[in-house]
Amino acid sequence: MNWIELVVGIFGGGTISSIFTAIFYQQKNKADARKASAEADGVVIENYQKFVIDLQKQREEDKKLSDERIKSLEDQLKDVLEREKEYLKQITLFLEERKSLSDRISYLEKENKILKEKIVKGFSDGEKH
C-alpha cells in the first residue's frame, strides 16, 4: 500500500462524507432560513392586512358619524331658516304698521296745526268784535 492509498483511506471516506454532510446541512440551513423569513413576511403581511381592515372599519364608522352630524346640522339650518323667514314676515308687518302710524301722525299733526290756527284766528276775530 502506498502512502496515497493510506492518506485516501484515512481521510477520504470521512472527508467525502463530511463534505456531502456539510453541503446538505448548508442547503438545509438556507432552506430553513428562507422558510423562517417567509413565515416572518407572512406575519408582517397578516398584521398589515389587519391594520388596513381596522382602518377601513374606522373610516366607515367616522363617515357614518360625519353623515349623522351633517344631517343634524342640515336639519338645524333648515329650522333656523324657517324661523328667520317668520321673523322677516313679522318685521315686514311691523315696518308696514310703523309706516301707517307715521303717516297717521303726520296727518294728525297737520290737522292739529290747522285747528290751532282756526282757534287762534277765532280768538283774534273775537277780540275785534
ZALUM-7948 format. One line per field, with one value per residue: residue number from 1; residue in one letter; x, z, y of N, C-alpha, C in turn. Coordinates in steps of 0.02 Angstrom, whole numbers, plus 50000, padded with zeros to 5 digits. Atoms other than C-alpha are relative to their C-alpha. Example, Ala and Ser with C-alpha at 12.3 -4.5 7.8 and 13.67 -1.06 7.14 Angstrom:
BEGIN
num: (1_2)
residuo: (A_S)
n.c1: (50045_49958)
n.c3: (50000_49997)
n.c2: (49941_49941)
ca.c1: (50615_50684)
ca.c3: (50390_50357)
ca.c2: (49775_49947)
c.c1: (50045_49961)
c.c3: (50000_50037)
c.c2: (50060_50055)
//
This chain:
BEGIN
num: (1_2_3_4_5_6_7_8_9_10_11_12_13_14_15_16_17_18_19_20_21_22_23_24_25_26_27_28_29_30_31_32_33_34_35_36_37_38_39_40_41_42_43_44_45_46_47_48_49_50_51_52_53_54_55_56_57_58_59_60_61_62_63_64_65_66_67_68_69_70_71_72_73_74_75_76_77_78_79_80_81_82_83_84_85_86_87_88_89_90_91_92_93_94_95_96_97_98_99_100_101_102_103_104_105_106_107_108_109_110_111_112_113_114_115_116_117_118_119_120_121_122_123_124_125_126_127_128_129)
residuo: (M_N_W_I_E_L_V_V_G_I_F_G_G_G_T_I_S_S_I_F_T_A_I_F_Y_Q_Q_K_N_K_A_D_A_R_K_A_S_A_E_A_D_G_V_V_I_E_N_Y_Q_K_F_V_I_D_L_Q_K_Q_R_E_E_D_K_K_L_S_D_E_R_I_K_S_L_E_D_Q_L_K_D_V_L_E_R_E_K_E_Y_L_K_Q_I_T_L_F_L_E_E_R_K_S_L_S_D_R_I_S_Y_L_E_K_E_N_K_I_L_K_E_K_I_V_K_G_F_S_D_G_E_K_H)
n.c1: (50042_49958_50021_50060_50057_50007_50029_50069_50038_50011_50037_50047_50068_50029_50000_50053_50063_50006_50016_50071_50040_49997_50040_50070_50023_49999_50061_50056_50000_50025_50072_50031_49998_50051_50065_50011_50010_50066_50049_49998_50034_50072_50025_50001_50056_50063_50008_50020_50070_50043_49996_50040_50070_50019_50005_50062_50057_50000_50021_50072_50032_49992_50044_50069_50008_49999_50063_50052_49990_50019_50073_50024_49987_50045_50066_49998_49998_50067_50042_49979_50023_50072_50012_49980_50053_50055_49979_50001_50070_50021_49966_50033_50064_49986_49979_50060_50041_49964_50010_50070_50007_49962_50043_50058_49975_49989_50066_50029_49962_50023_50068_49993_49975_50055_50048_49970_50004_50070_50015_49966_50035_50065_49989_49981_50060_50044_49976_50015_50071)
n.c3: (50000_50002_49954_50026_49980_49928_49985_50025_49956_49935_50005_50057_49984_49952_50028_50050_49962_49966_50050_50018_49942_49995_50055_49986_49945_50023_50038_49953_49961_50044_50008_49936_49995_50046_49972_49944_50029_50030_49946_49971_50049_49995_49939_50014_50047_49962_49956_50043_50022_49943_49992_50053_49986_49944_50026_50041_49954_49967_50050_50010_49939_50001_50053_49975_49951_50036_50036_49950_49977_50056_50003_49943_50014_50054_49970_49960_50046_50028_49948_49993_50059_49993_49950_50030_50047_49959_49971_50053_50011_49945_50008_50056_49974_49954_50040_50033_49948_49981_50054_49996_49941_50014_50045_49961_49956_50043_50017_49940_49983_50047_49980_49937_50016_50030_49947_49957_50037_49999_49932_49991_50043_49969_49943_50027_50028_49944_49965_50042_49997)
n.c2: (49942_49940_49947_49968_50041_49993_49934_50001_50044_49969_49938_49999_50021_49953_49934_49997_50002_49935_49949_50009_49980_49927_49971_50014_49958_49931_49992_50004_49938_49947_50011_49982_49927_49973_50016_49955_49934_50000_49999_49932_49957_50016_49967_49928_49989_50010_49942_49944_50012_49984_49927_49969_50016_49956_49932_49996_49999_49935_49951_50008_49974_49927_49974_50005_49946_49936_49994_49985_49931_49956_50002_49961_49929_49979_49992_49939_49943_49994_49970_49930_49964_49993_49948_49936_49982_49975_49936_49950_49983_49957_49935_49966_49976_49945_49942_49974_49968_49939_49952_49979_49956_49939_49960_49977_49947_49941_49973_49970_49939_49948_49983_49964_49934_49963_49985_49949_49937_49978_49978_49936_49952_49988_49956_49934_49970_49987_49941_49943_49986)
ca.c1: (50000_50072_50055_49921_49807_49842_49801_49647_49593_49613_49547_49449_49299_49268_49310_49194_49057_49092_49087_48920_48853_48913_48835_48672_48661_48710_48566_48451_48502_48471_48301_48260_48314_48205_48060_48082_48096_47939_47845_47903_47848_47681_47660_47704_47580_47445_47475_47464_47303_47228_47288_47209_47046_47043_47075_46933_46814_46866_46843_46669_46624_46694_46598_46437_46462_46504_46350_46240_46317_46295_46112_46086_46166_46064_45905_45957_45997_45827_45742_45843_45799_45614_45620_45714_45578_45445_45544_45562_45374_45345_45474_45391_45222_45295_45376_45213_45120_45254_45239_45050_45062_45194_45081_44934_45039_45091_44909_44852_44993_44940_44758_44807_44904_44754_44638_44759_44765_44574_44565_44694_44605_44438_44507_44582_44419_44325_44433_44395_44207)
ca.c3: (50000_49955_50052_49935_49970_50153_50154_50046_50158_50316_50257_50100_50167_50311_50213_50068_50190_50287_50128_50075_50251_50255_50085_50135_50301_50215_50093_50235_50338_50189_50162_50347_50341_50188_50273_50431_50325_50229_50391_50461_50300_50315_50492_50434_50289_50405_50527_50385_50323_50498_50509_50341_50388_50554_50462_50340_50484_50574_50414_50388_50569_50555_50392_50473_50619_50500_50395_50551_50609_50436_50434_50607_50557_50396_50498_50619_50475_50398_50563_50580_50403_50436_50594_50500_50368_50502_50586_50420_50394_50566_50536_50370_50457_50595_50466_50370_50531_50580_50410_50427_50603_50548_50404_50525_50647_50505_50452_50631_50660_50503_50557_50732_50659_50554_50705_50811_50676_50671_50860_50863_50719_50809_50966_50862_50772_50938_51012_50868_50893)
ca.c2: (50000_50163_50321_50391_50246_50265_50452_50425_50283_50383_50549_50507_50416_50532_50686_50649_50605_50765_50869_50793_50817_50998_51035_50951_51046_51208_51186_51134_51286_51401_51321_51339_51521_51553_51466_51571_51729_51682_51648_51816_51901_51811_51878_52054_52041_51974_52117_52245_52164_52177_52358_52401_52314_52409_52572_52534_52497_52656_52757_52684_52724_52900_52926_52866_52986_53128_53092_53093_53257_53335_53279_53353_53518_53524_53499_53636_53753_53717_53760_53921_53972_53940_54046_54182_54180_54202_54341_54431_54421_54495_54631_54673_54686_54796_54909_54924_54964_55090_55175_55179_55253_55377_55433_55446_55550_55667_55686_55720_55846_55941_55935_55991_56137_56189_56178_56279_56412_56416_56431_56570_56656_56635_56717_56855_56885_56880_57016_57130_57123)
c.c1: (50045_49968_49937_49939_49987_49966_49927_49957_49984_49953_49944_49929_49965_49994_49944_49932_49988_49982_49927_49954_49999_49958_49926_49974_50001_49937_49939_49995_49974_49925_49962_49998_49949_49930_49984_49988_49931_49946_49998_49966_49925_49968_49994_49941_49933_49986_49979_49928_49952_49998_49957_49926_49975_49992_49936_49939_49995_49976_49925_49962_50003_49954_49927_49986_49998_49934_49943_50006_49980_49924_49970_50009_49956_49930_49997_50000_49931_49953_50016_49974_49924_49983_50018_49946_49940_50017_49998_49929_49975_50032_49967_49933_50009_50020_49941_49956_50033_49990_49929_49990_50037_49960_49941_50021_50011_49934_49970_50037_49979_49930_50000_50024_49944_49949_50027_49995_49928_49982_50032_49965_49932_50006_50017_49939_49952_50022_49982_49926_49982)
c.c3: (50000_50043_49976_50021_50075_50018_49977_50045_50065_49994_49948_50019_50046_49971_49949_50034_50035_49951_49979_50057_50007_49947_50014_50055_49981_49960_50046_50041_49958_49991_50064_50009_49954_50027_50058_49975_49970_50054_50032_49953_50002_50061_49988_49954_50036_50045_49960_49977_50057_50010_49948_50012_50058_49977_49959_50046_50035_49953_49989_50061_50003_49948_50023_50050_49967_49963_50047_50023_49945_49995_50056_49988_49944_50027_50042_49956_49969_50050_50009_49942_50002_50051_49973_49952_50038_50030_49947_49983_50054_49995_49945_50023_50048_49962_49964_50050_50022_49947_50003_50060_49990_49953_50038_50046_49959_49982_50060_50021_49954_50019_50065_49988_49971_50053_50047_49966_50001_50069_50012_49960_50030_50059_49976_49973_50057_50038_49962_50008_50061)
c.c2: (50061_50054_50036_49961_50007_50067_50002_49957_50033_50061_49999_49984_50049_50070_50008_50000_50067_50055_49994_50022_50076_50033_49990_50047_50074_50015_49999_50064_50058_49993_50018_50076_50032_49988_50048_50071_50006_50003_50070_50049_49989_50034_50075_50016_49993_50060_50062_49992_50018_50076_50035_49988_50045_50072_50009_50003_50068_50055_49996_50028_50076_50032_49999_50056_50068_50010_50017_50072_50049_50003_50043_50075_50027_50012_50064_50062_50012_50033_50074_50041_50010_50054_50068_50025_50029_50068_50055_50021_50047_50069_50041_50029_50059_50063_50032_50037_50065_50054_50028_50048_50066_50046_50029_50058_50064_50033_50036_50064_50057_50024_50041_50072_50044_50020_50053_50069_50027_50027_50068_50053_50017_50046_50070_50036_50019_50062_50062_50019_50033)
//
